[in-house]
Amino acid sequence: MLASLACPALAQSVTTLYGSIDAGIDYVSNSKGHSLVQLSSGKRQPDRFGILLREELGAGNAAFARLENGFLSDTGAQINPTSFFNRAAYLGLANEQWGAISFGRIPDYTYEYVGSLNNAVPGISSFYSPGNLDGLANTNALNSAVKYQSADLHGFQFGFMNAFGGKPGDFGAGRQYSIGARYDNDDVRVAMSYTMSHDRTADIFGTFGLTSLLGQTLKQGVPFIASKYSTVAVGGMVRVARIFKPHATYTRVRLANSQGDAYMNNYQIGVNTDLSGGKGVDILGTSFAYSTFEGLAFRQYNLFLTHYLSKRTEIYAGAGLQHASGTNAAQFGYAASSTDTQVVARVGIHHYF
């Protein structure tokens, strides 16, 4: 690929500014013991803006770069105050035959390949698994990463990436890597991934209310430190009779240290129905999720309706009912309930640009 890129050509450059803005009103049946009505943003799709650069170099070669930042449209604040391009920041080279290689801060294959197949698409953030420990939402982009992704081979793609820990004398410390494969022919989509992180933290207390795990004492602001944190994810979706899209995902999260292992299993299943007869104007999503972790269990029932005013603008309404066993209910992105049940409902508007 590098040899082919050395060929001189007349370059053509394209710069694209893009983004997503979402705003809506939430109702939470129990948030720390009280019902709650609030205005919030980024619950349908994360608020973000980005710059995509692509320069055609000729002979099927191209250079590309992406800078993407997350923010909150209701306050104007950054999602991560210490990292401006917190969602993505990378550049690379691509060849139509051999694929692409990129360098920088890059989302892993769990998010890129499997993330779009879960209950939250379409839906709201609370439809993700508890705590999003599996990373199907883009909360774990890999820093200092090198990524290879194959060319599209009749709908099939695969790739692998490695993020260097950067600790002198210890190659494994802080290292992360991810592999993935997917197939997409519009009517059938399947994907799988595996991501491993060394020395990564997880908010076990905030998600499950556990005060200890594998010998570590936990409390508010004190996360669990996993020497190995891995996620296996598989998902699929099919189009039936032009109007039905059944979908399912399974993820398994393993947290390990010198004391042993702890596992979280997440099962999601649902169907998206085009009420407009294949026109893509009115979409009804119904779904169910079941998660287990260290003897705890979560069952969640979701309902979501979207009306597209245009290809870029939609209005929506959705609700999720979660019932927990062994702990308090806590839907992702919202404060935990003081009981084992929590309802989150939302109406809003979302716009792509």
C-alpha distance (Angstrom), angle and dihedral (degrees) to the residues before:
residue distance angle dihedral
M1 . . .
L2 3.81 . .
A3 3.79 90.4 .
S4 3.79 91.8 53.2
L5 3.80 91.0 48.3
A6 3.79 89.2 58.4
C7 3.81 90.2 69.9
P8 3.81 110.5 105.2
A9 3.80 115.6 -117.3
L10 3.77 141.3 160.8
A11 3.83 103.5 -94.2
Q12 3.79 122.8 -141.0
S13 3.80 116.6 -162.6
V14 3.81 128.9 -157.7
T15 3.82 125.3 -172.9
T16 3.81 118.7 -165.8
L17 3.79 126.7 -169.6
Y18 3.81 111.2 -159.1
G19 3.78 140.3 162.1
S20 3.77 151.7 144.5
I21 3.81 131.7 -116.3
D22 3.79 123.3 -170.1
A23 3.81 130.0 177.6
G24 3.77 132.3 171.6
I25 3.79 149.8 138.6
D26 3.81 120.9 -96.8
Y27 3.76 131.0 -155.2
V28 3.81 115.6 -162.5
S29 3.79 116.3 -173.7
N30 3.81 94.0 -153.5
S31 3.80 124.7 13.0
K32 3.81 110.7 167.8
G33 3.80 89.1 -26.8
H34 3.82 100.2 -43.4
S35 3.78 136.6 81.0
L36 3.80 114.9 -108.8
V37 3.80 138.0 -156.4
Q38 3.80 115.6 -173.0
L39 3.78 146.2 154.7
S40 3.80 111.7 -118.4
S41 3.78 138.9 162.8
G42 3.77 138.2 -142.1
K43 3.81 96.8 32.5
R44 3.81 96.9 118.7
Q45 3.79 94.2 39.5
P46 3.81 124.7 -9.3
D47 3.80 113.6 -94.8
R48 3.78 106.3 -113.0
F49 3.76 145.4 144.3
G50 3.75 128.8 -157.4
I51 3.76 147.8 174.5
L52 3.79 120.4 -131.8
L53 3.80 118.0 -165.9
R54 3.78 124.5 -169.4
E55 3.77 128.3 172.0
E56 3.80 119.0 -171.1
L57 3.79 108.1 -141.0
G58 3.78 98.1 -175.3
A59 3.82 132.9 -109.1
G60 3.83 90.5 61.8
N61 3.81 94.3 -56.5
A62 3.80 127.9 125.3
A63 3.79 142.1 171.8
F64 3.80 117.8 -140.9
A65 3.80 141.9 177.9
R66 3.79 137.1 -177.8
L67 3.82 131.5 -160.7
E68 3.81 116.0 -176.7
N69 3.79 130.7 174.3
G70 3.81 130.8 -171.3
F71 3.81 121.6 -142.0
L72 3.81 142.1 161.5
S73 3.79 113.8 -109.6
D74 3.83 93.2 -162.1
T75 3.83 91.9 62.3
G76 3.81 104.5 13.1
A77 3.81 90.4 -125.4
Q78 3.79 125.3 138.5
I79 3.80 117.5 -107.9
N80 3.80 89.0 -131.1
P81 3.82 113.3 28.4
T82 3.82 92.1 -165.8
S83 3.81 97.2 50.9
F84 3.78 120.7 48.2
F85 3.81 99.9 -171.3
N86 3.78 90.5 37.4
R87 3.82 97.6 153.2
A88 3.80 99.6 49.4
A89 3.80 141.2 -15.1
Y90 3.78 116.6 167.5
L91 3.80 146.4 124.4
G92 3.77 133.0 -158.5
L93 3.78 153.2 149.3
A94 3.80 127.7 -99.2
N95 3.79 137.0 -164.7
E96 3.82 123.4 -168.6
Q97 3.81 92.0 -133.1
W98 3.81 104.5 34.8
G99 3.82 103.0 34.0
A100 3.79 131.1 -127.0
I101 3.78 139.3 -59.0
S102 3.80 122.1 -159.9
F103 3.81 139.3 179.9
G104 3.81 133.2 -153.0
R105 3.81 137.7 41.1
I106 3.81 105.1 -9.8
P107 3.83 133.9 170.4
D108 3.80 113.0 -115.1
Y109 3.81 126.1 -112.6
T110 3.80 92.6 -103.0
Y111 3.79 88.5 68.3
E112 3.79 98.3 32.7
Y113 3.82 99.0 46.7
V114 3.84 106.6 23.9
G115 3.81 102.7 23.1
S116 3.80 95.7 81.4
L117 3.83 92.3 56.2
N118 3.81 99.4 62.1
N119 3.82 131.8 97.9
A120 3.81 93.5 -91.5
V121 3.84 90.9 69.5
P122 2.94 100.5 102.6
G123 3.77 97.8 9.7
I124 3.79 141.2 64.3
S125 3.78 132.4 -71.4
S126 3.81 94.0 -95.2
F127 3.82 88.4 67.7
Y128 3.83 90.5 71.6
S129 3.80 118.1 95.5
P130 3.85 117.0 -81.2
G131 3.78 109.6 -70.0
N132 3.82 91.4 -5.5
L133 3.80 87.7 -106.3
D134 3.80 89.0 157.6
G135 3.82 92.0 59.5
L136 3.81 98.5 -129.5
A137 3.81 85.1 141.6
N138 3.81 113.1 64.3
T139 3.81 99.4 -101.1
N140 3.81 100.0 119.6
A141 3.78 111.7 55.4
L142 3.80 110.4 168.9
N143 3.80 117.8 -116.3
S144 3.82 123.3 -143.1
A145 3.79 89.6 13.9
V146 3.79 133.8 162.7
K147 3.80 114.0 -156.3
Y148 3.80 133.8 -171.4
Q149 3.81 121.5 -167.3
S150 3.78 124.2 -179.4
A151 3.76 124.6 -127.2
D152 3.81 117.3 -95.8
L153 3.83 104.7 -83.7
H154 3.82 103.2 -164.4
G155 3.80 90.6 -50.2
F156 3.82 96.8 -36.6
Q157 3.81 123.0 111.2
F158 3.78 135.4 168.1
G159 3.77 136.6 178.2
F160 3.76 149.0 163.8
M161 3.79 135.3 -150.8
N162 3.79 138.8 -171.3
A163 3.81 128.4 -158.1
F164 3.78 115.0 -159.2
G165 3.80 118.5 -133.2
G166 3.78 92.2 -150.8
K167 3.81 97.7 -146.8
P168 3.83 111.9 143.2
G169 3.78 112.3 -116.8
D170 3.82 95.0 6.4
F171 3.81 113.8 78.7
G172 3.81 93.7 178.5
A173 3.82 98.7 51.8
G174 3.80 109.3 108.3
R175 3.79 91.8 -8.1
Q176 3.81 120.2 148.5
Y177 3.77 131.2 -173.8
S178 3.79 136.6 176.9
I179 3.80 137.3 -169.6
G180 3.78 129.3 -171.9
A181 3.79 147.6 166.7
R182 3.80 133.5 -165.8
Y183 3.79 142.8 176.5
D184 3.81 123.7 -155.2
N185 3.81 127.6 174.6
D186 3.85 95.9 155.7
D187 3.82 93.6 -106.9
V188 3.83 94.6 54.2
R189 3.80 127.5 34.6
V190 3.81 124.2 177.1
A191 3.80 129.1 166.1
M192 3.79 141.5 171.0
S193 3.79 135.6 -174.7
Y194 3.78 145.3 174.1
T195 3.81 123.9 -155.4
M196 3.81 126.3 -176.8
S197 3.81 125.5 -170.6
H198 3.79 127.8 -175.8
D199 3.82 120.6 -148.0
R200 3.80 95.0 3.8
T201 3.82 126.6 153.3
A202 3.82 131.3 -131.9
D203 3.82 129.1 -166.8
I204 3.79 96.3 -126.5
F205 3.82 95.3 155.6
G206 3.80 93.9 49.8
T207 3.80 93.0 46.1
F208 3.80 103.1 39.0
G209 3.80 105.3 12.2
L210 3.82 91.7 -122.0
T211 3.82 114.0 154.5
S212 3.81 94.3 -161.4
L213 3.80 139.3 22.5
L214 3.80 130.2 177.7
G215 3.80 92.3 -14.2
Q216 3.81 96.7 -46.7
T217 3.81 121.0 118.5
L218 3.80 111.6 -134.0
K219 3.80 135.0 -164.1
Q220 3.78 140.7 147.1
G221 3.81 107.7 -44.9
V222 3.82 93.7 10.2
P223 3.84 109.7 100.4
F224 3.78 128.4 -163.9
I225 3.82 112.0 -100.3
A226 3.80 112.5 -143.0
S227 3.78 118.7 -162.7
K228 3.82 84.8 -159.1
Y229 3.81 123.9 23.5
S230 3.79 115.2 177.0
T231 3.80 135.8 173.0
V232 3.79 129.2 -163.3
A233 3.81 113.8 -166.8
V234 3.80 133.9 179.7
G235 3.77 129.5 172.4
G236 3.77 144.2 164.0
M237 3.79 144.8 -176.2
V238 3.82 134.5 -171.6
R239 3.79 132.7 -167.2
V240 3.81 113.8 -129.4
A241 3.81 123.4 -168.5
R242 3.83 90.9 -19.1
I243 3.82 93.6 -78.6
F244 3.82 107.8 60.1
K245 3.80 125.9 71.0
P246 3.81 111.7 -179.5
H247 3.79 111.9 -169.5
A248 3.80 138.8 179.6
T249 3.80 138.3 -178.3
Y250 3.78 135.3 -173.2
T251 3.79 125.2 -167.1
R252 3.80 131.5 179.9
V253 3.79 120.4 -163.4
R254 3.81 120.6 -164.1
L255 3.81 121.3 -164.6
A256 3.79 114.8 -171.3
N257 3.79 140.9 175.6
S258 3.79 135.4 154.7
Q259 3.83 89.8 -70.0
G260 3.81 96.5 58.7
D261 3.80 142.7 -91.1
A262 3.79 138.4 -52.1
Y263 3.80 123.3 -165.6
M264 3.78 134.9 -156.2
N265 3.81 119.3 -165.1
N266 3.80 121.7 -165.0
Y267 3.81 124.9 -169.8
Q268 3.79 121.2 -173.9
I269 3.79 130.1 177.8
G270 3.78 133.3 167.5
V271 3.77 148.7 134.7
N272 3.80 131.3 -124.4
T273 3.79 113.7 -150.4
D274 3.80 124.3 -161.3
L275 3.80 102.7 -139.8
S276 3.81 90.1 -174.2
G277 3.81 92.7 66.6
G278 3.79 98.6 -105.4
K279 3.80 98.4 -38.8
G280 3.82 92.8 109.5
V281 3.81 94.3 -129.4
D282 3.82 102.8 115.0
I283 3.82 118.8 29.6
L284 3.79 124.5 -175.9
G285 3.79 116.7 -163.2
T286 3.81 123.4 -166.2
S287 3.79 121.2 176.7
F288 3.78 147.1 160.1
A289 3.80 131.3 -151.4
Y290 3.79 134.5 -169.2
S291 3.82 124.0 -170.7
T292 3.81 133.0 178.4
F293 3.81 132.1 -168.9
E294 3.83 129.0 167.1
G295 3.81 94.1 -24.7
L296 3.81 93.7 -41.6
A297 3.80 122.0 116.0
F298 3.81 135.8 -164.6
R299 3.79 127.5 -165.3
Q300 3.77 119.2 -171.6
Y301 3.82 132.8 -175.8
N302 3.81 118.5 -163.4
L303 3.80 136.4 -168.2
F304 3.80 124.3 -177.6
L305 3.82 134.6 173.5
T306 3.81 125.0 -169.0
H307 3.80 128.7 -172.7
Y308 3.81 114.9 -168.1
L309 3.79 112.3 -145.2
S310 3.81 86.8 -175.3
K311 3.81 137.8 -19.7
R312 3.80 88.7 -80.2
T313 3.80 104.6 35.5
E314 3.80 129.9 58.1
I315 3.77 138.5 169.8
Y316 3.79 118.1 -151.0
A317 3.79 148.5 173.9
G318 3.78 127.8 -159.6
A319 3.77 144.4 162.3
G320 3.79 138.1 -166.8
L321 3.80 128.5 -161.5
Q322 3.80 115.6 -160.5
H323 3.79 127.1 -172.0
A324 3.82 118.4 -170.6
S325 3.80 129.8 -161.4
G326 3.80 119.2 -151.4
T327 3.80 95.5 5.9
N328 3.80 142.8 35.3
A329 3.79 121.5 -70.1
A330 3.80 114.9 -103.8
Q331 3.79 122.1 173.0
F332 3.80 115.5 -154.7
G333 3.80 113.2 -89.5
Y334 3.82 95.0 18.6
A335 3.82 135.0 86.5
A336 3.79 115.1 -96.1
S337 3.79 123.8 -94.7
S338 3.81 120.4 -115.9
T339 3.82 87.8 -130.4
D340 3.79 136.9 45.2
T341 3.83 92.7 -94.4
Q342 3.78 132.3 66.9
V343 3.81 133.8 172.2
V344 3.81 120.8 -162.0
A345 3.82 118.5 -173.0
R346 3.79 128.3 176.6
V347 3.80 141.1 -179.9
G348 3.77 120.3 -169.9
I349 3.78 153.2 132.0
H350 3.78 127.2 -106.3
H351 3.81 130.2 -166.6
Y352 3.81 132.4 -172.1
F353 3.78 121.6 -158.0
